[in-house]
Amino acid sequence: MAGFDTQITAAGAEELLFEDLRQFAGSPPDIKLGRTLKAYVESAISAYKKIDGQPAGAMEASKVAHYVGKIVDLIETRRGLLEEANGSRRLSFVERALENFGCFAQLRFEAAQGTPGPVGVQLKDPTSYFDKRDEENARNIRWLLDAGYPGRKIIVWAHNVHICKLGFGPNFGPLMQQPGHGSMIPMGRLIANRMQNDCYAIGFTSYDGSDAWATAPSAKPIPLAPPESLEAHLHNNGRPYGFINLRGHRSWGEGISRQRIFVPAPGNSTTKSDGIFSTSNLPNTFDGIFFIDHMTPSTPIGSH
């Protein structure tokens, strides 16, 4: 099991990242190189810790990127020595971690002092935030495929908005077959465009129930699916679960007037359409649909 999201949400994860970067800085036998790496790593960590939503955050975010760039430049110029000390796979992973570190510092700044968006998070620019995050996540998945575990099949678990193969209009606007300038491009589309038929995207949907962010203190109800929706048709079958293979069936669902596919994000209104995206071309959105009649949030294993 491996993470791929550039966002850091788990308690203690940042300190583990800092520890790994410090270990890397202390790995080369060249004392001068190690001293320089340590200085850059500590400067990047110090700048990152000052990103707290204050106006100075922009400067600190740029400092993180600056020092990360310095570390990457050193890796490029002293690659042979650093590969000898760490191994090529480990060094490649460190480079990926460094890029994510710089990216998340920028995302953390952009998420500060924002206004509530249509998916329930506070962002200064939802489109910019989404695109930066999903492009970096796609890079991480490509690394896992090409360098981390070459030749292996992988299962990527994420929210539907990141898995789907279509784009969104700006600020989570309508689903678009051909997203243009300023659109939101999910990592699912980036990966599917690259892997073609080697990528199978599955969307999850439900008739009713409750939902919650992984970091949320409590669950929120989701609205009942409207009578004419795909979810209502599946609910009427009387089965708790269902799966529909859409690949090779491009005209599937034409007789269904509305397919909900996305439920509102936790904390959003259950009486408004915020966070609900309907599509008239379901097979181009996903390759398959997994239906859960009554959804409940995932919970930590320890809570059981």
Secondary structure, DSSP 4 states (H G I P E B T S, - for coil): -----S---STTHHHHHHHHHHHHHT--S-HHHHHHHHHHHHHHHHHHHT-SSSTTHHHHHHHHHHHHHHHHHHHHHTHHHHHHHH-HHHHHHHHHHHHHHHHHHHHHHHTTT-EE-TTS-EES-HHHHHHHHHHHHHHHHHHIIIIISTT--------HHHH-SSEE-TTT-SEESS--TT-B--HHHHHHHHHGGG---EEEEEEEEEE--TT-SS-EEEPPPPTTBHHHHHHTTT-SEEEEE-TT-TTTTTT-SB--B-PPPTTS-SSS-TT-B--S-HHHH-SEEEEEEEE-----GGG-
